[in-house]
Amino acid sequence: MSDHASTGPFTGAETLSGHPLFARLARIGQRVRQADRDHPWLFDAAVVAAAFLVFCLPDLVPGHGDGGPREHRIVLARLPLVPTLALQAGLLIPLLWRRRRPTAAFAAIMAVFVLQWSLGVGLRADAALLVALYSLALNGRLRHLAWSCAAMAGAVSLVAVAVSGGGLPVGDALFFLFSAATAAVALGIAVRIRRAQLAGLRERAARLEIERDQRSRLAAVTERTRVAREMHDIIGHNLSVIVTLADGGAYAAQTSPERGREALLLIGETSRQALGELRRMLGVLRDRVNEDAELTPQPGVADLDGLCTRIRAAGPQVVYTASGDLDRLDRGVQLMAYRIVQESLTNALKHAGPDTRAHVTVSADVDRLRVRVQDSGPPVGAGTPAQPAGEGHGLAGIRERAALFGGSVTAGPGPGAGWTVEAVLDLTPEPTGGPT
C-alpha cells in the first residue's frame, strides 16, 4: 500500500476537523459549557422550557394528532386542560434537578409516567423519562441504574400493552420503546466514560506538571549542594592555609623578616590559586565559555604533592605515601581523592594546629581506592581539641563524595590524641547488561 493511500483517511479527517463549520460549532459548544458552569440552574430551566415547547404545546392544541390512517391510529384517552397541564408539569419540572439529584428526578418522573398510562393517557412529554434515564446514566450512581432500568422495563411493558389495542403489535411496540431506552442509557454511559477519560487526562497532565516542577526543584537543590561543596573545598581550604600563614608571618616578621617575606609570598600564591579555582567555578555557573580564558583542569592524584607542600608551608609536617597504579584512575575518582585529602588536611590544620603531624596514604588495587589521613593531634599541653563535637560541612561533604562511588567513610579519634579519616571508594565497573 502506498504512503498516499495509508495517510489518506487521516488527511481527510484532519481537513474535516479544520473546516470553519466545525470550528464554529466548537466555539458554540465552549460557550454553552461556560454558560452551564456559570449558571447551571438557568441552563436546566432552558432545557425544561425547550421540552415544553416541543412536547407539551402540541398536546394542548385541540384536534392535533387526530389525523392519519385509522388502522394505524392509537386510541388514547384525552383529559381536560388542567389535568393535562398537571401531568405535563409532573413530567417536566423534575428535570430541573436531573443533574444534582438524578435518581430522585427519575423516580418522580417514573411515578407520574405510570400514573398517566394507568389512566390510558399518552403525552408527548413522556420523552422526559428518556431524558431522566440519560441523566441517571450520566450523573447518577451505577448501582441505582440497574433498578432504574428494571423499572423502565416494567413501564415500557405497560405502554406496549396500552398501545397494542390500536393495531400496533406488542412486539413492535416493545422493540421501539426498548430501543429508545437503550439508546438513552448507552448515550449517558458513553458521555460518562468520555468525561472520565478527559478528567483522567487532565489529572495526569497536572500530575506530570507537578512532577516536572519537583524534578526541576530537586535538580536545583542538587546543583546548589554540589556548588556549595565545591565552594567549601576551595574557600575553606585556602582560607585556612592563608590564615595560618598570616599568623605565622606576623610572628616571624619581628624575629626573622626573611621568614615573614616567605609567608607573604606563600599567601599570594595560595590566594591566586584560590582565585583561579573560583573563576573556573563561576564560569561553569554562568554557563558560558570564554575561548580566550585559560581553563585550569580539575585537580587529581598528581596534584597531591603540591597540596601537601602548601600544607607544610603553613606549619604541619605532612608525609605522603602513594601505592598502586593511580594514573589509571578515572578523573572523577582522582578529583574525589584530592578533595578528601584536601578537606582532611584542612581540618587537621584548623583543629590540631600548625604543629601537628599528618600521614597521608593513597593506595589503589583492582577494585578499591583507599584514602587515609591521620594526624597526631595538637602538641601535648596545647589544649586544642583534635576534632570538635558533631559533624561539620567538611566531613559531610566527604561522605557525600564517597557515596557517589559506592564508598564509605570512617572518621574518629586515632591512636593517641590524633584524628583519622579513612575513605574507601569502589572502583568496580558497573555491569553493562549486554549479552555474555
Secondary structure, 3 states (H helix, E strand, C coil): CCHHHHHHHHHHHHHHHCCHHHHHHHHHHHHHHHHHHHCHHHHHHHHHHHHHHHHHHHHHCCCCCCCCCHHHCCCCECCCHHHHHHHHHHHHHHHHHCCCCHHHHHHHHHHHHHHHHHCCECCHHHHHHHHHHHHHHHHCCHHHHHHHHHHHHHHHHHHHHHHHHHCCCHHHHHHHHHHHHHHHHHHHHHHHHHHHHHHHHHHHHHHHHHHHHHHHHHHHHHHHHHHHHHHHHHHHHHHHHHHHHHHHHHHHHHHCHHHHHHHHHHHHHHHHHHHHHHHHHHHHHHCCCCCCCCCCCCCCHHHHHHHHHHHHHCCCEEEEEEECCCCCCCHHHHHHHHHHHHHHHHHHHHHHCCCCEEEEEEEECCCEEEEEEEECCCCCCCCCCCCCCCCCHHHHHHHHHHHHCCCEEEEEECCCCCEEEEEEEECCCCCCCCCC
